[in-house]
Amino acid sequence: MRALVVEDQPEIREAVCMQLKSAEITVDAVDTARGAIFQATTNKYSVILLDLNLPDGDGLTVCHELRQQLVRTPVLILSVRDEVEDKVRGFETGADDYLTKPYSPLELMARINALVRRGTKQRTCIYKTRELELQTRARKVLLNDELISLTRREFDLLQYMLEHIGDVVTREELWECVWGWDDYPLHNTIEVHVARLREKLQDPQGQRIQTVRGVGYRLAV
């Protein structure tokens, strides 16, 4: 396993690197946004640990830029910013997980391992309905043969619903299987992603992605 640590505080950067190395993880470390983008687009990593407060830019911009360049490496944000709005913005830019400082070293390793396991389980498959087509390897979604742009989380959410098409999936199930975080979902996080997915799928009335009140959602056949 190889990790990229993006952290501008020397003491924190050294501590994280030492912890990862003690777990036999190969580590590269940078302290700037520019260095993070260069390393992540040049090398292949199992996970990226990304601080938000960098001297030459914001970590959210780094994450967004990596996704724009089709870097699919799992990103775990490590930040002192603990407001709900900060976390939601992190997820919207393509981050896979968010851990606030200070954190337990054991929890950090658990989060890393969970992200890496999910990445290695990704399957090559094509899901189709009468109007939708989702290609897992290419990470493309077609609506009536027209390519639509989804964020990483929107894509994963739609893929999970397609895997369980016609079934009711609960919010707890979505949180565990799509987000994969150990803590309880942030207020309205799932609802926000579903609303945006409906908009992109031209489903403002929720006829395709149906709400099952008090339970969760169903993707109609």
ChimeraX attribute file (.defattr): number of C-alpha atoms within 10 A of each C-alpha:
attribute: neighborCount
match mode: 1-to-1
recipient: residues
	/A:1	13
	/A:2	16
	/A:3	23
	/A:4	23
	/A:5	23
	/A:6	27
	/A:7	27
	/A:8	19
	/A:9	13
	/A:10	10
	/A:11	9
	/A:12	11
	/A:13	17
	/A:14	14
	/A:15	12
	/A:16	19
	/A:17	19
	/A:18	14
	/A:19	15
	/A:20	21
	/A:21	14
	/A:22	10
	/A:23	11
	/A:24	11
	/A:25	15
	/A:26	15
	/A:27	17
	/A:28	16
	/A:29	20
	/A:30	18
	/A:31	20
	/A:32	21
	/A:33	26
	/A:34	14
	/A:35	15
	/A:36	25
	/A:37	19
	/A:38	13
	/A:39	17
	/A:40	19
	/A:41	15
	/A:42	10
	/A:43	10
	/A:44	14
	/A:45	20
	/A:46	21
	/A:47	23
	/A:48	25
	/A:49	23
	/A:50	27
	/A:51	28
	/A:52	23
	/A:53	21
	/A:54	18
	/A:55	14
	/A:56	11
	/A:57	13
	/A:58	14
	/A:59	25
	/A:60	23
	/A:61	15
	/A:62	23
	/A:63	27
	/A:64	19
	/A:65	15
	/A:66	21
	/A:67	17
	/A:68	13
	/A:69	11
	/A:70	11
	/A:71	18
	/A:72	19
	/A:73	21
	/A:74	21
	/A:75	24
	/A:76	25
	/A:77	24
	/A:78	23
	/A:79	21
	/A:80	14
	/A:81	16
	/A:82	12
	/A:83	9
	/A:84	12
	/A:85	11
	/A:86	15
	/A:87	20
	/A:88	17
	/A:89	12
	/A:90	23
	/A:91	25
	/A:92	18
	/A:93	21
	/A:94	23
	/A:95	25
	/A:96	23
	/A:97	21
	/A:98	22
	/A:99	21
	/A:100	15
	/A:101	12
	/A:102	9
	/A:103	12
	/A:104	11
	/A:105	13
	/A:106	9
	/A:107	12
	/A:108	18
	/A:109	14
	/A:110	13
	/A:111	20
	/A:112	20
	/A:113	15
	/A:114	15
	/A:115	22
	/A:116	15
	/A:117	12
	/A:118	13
	/A:119	15
	/A:120	9
	/A:121	8
	/A:122	10
	/A:123	10
	/A:124	10
	/A:125	12
	/A:126	16
	/A:127	13
	/A:128	13
	/A:129	13
	/A:130	8
	/A:131	11
	/A:132	16
	/A:133	20
	/A:134	21
	/A:135	17
	/A:136	17
	/A:137	11
	/A:138	10
	/A:139	18
	/A:140	15
	/A:141	24
	/A:142	16
	/A:143	16
	/A:144	13
	/A:145	10
	/A:146	11
	/A:147	13
	/A:148	12
	/A:149	14
	/A:150	17
	/A:151	18
	/A:152	17
	/A:153	20
	/A:154	21
	/A:155	20
	/A:156	18
	/A:157	21
	/A:158	21
	/A:159	21
	/A:160	17
	/A:161	21
	/A:162	22
	/A:163	12
	/A:164	14
	/A:165	17
	/A:166	15
	/A:167	14
	/A:168	18
	/A:169	19
	/A:170	15
	/A:171	16
	/A:172	14
	/A:173	14
	/A:174	19
	/A:175	19
	/A:176	15
	/A:177	14
	/A:178	20
	/A:179	18
	/A:180	16
	/A:181	18
	/A:182	12
	/A:183	8
	/A:184	9
	/A:185	15
	/A:186	12
	/A:187	10
	/A:188	10
	/A:189	14
	/A:190	19
	/A:191	14
	/A:192	12
	/A:193	17
	/A:194	20
	/A:195	16
	/A:196	16
	/A:197	21
	/A:198	20
	/A:199	13
	/A:200	15
	/A:201	21
	/A:202	13
	/A:203	15
	/A:204	14
	/A:205	11
	/A:206	18
	/A:207	13
	/A:208	15
	/A:209	23
	/A:210	18
	/A:211	17
	/A:212	12
	/A:213	7
	/A:214	8
	/A:215	12
	/A:216	17
	/A:217	22
	/A:218	22
	/A:219	21
	/A:220	17
	/A:221	11
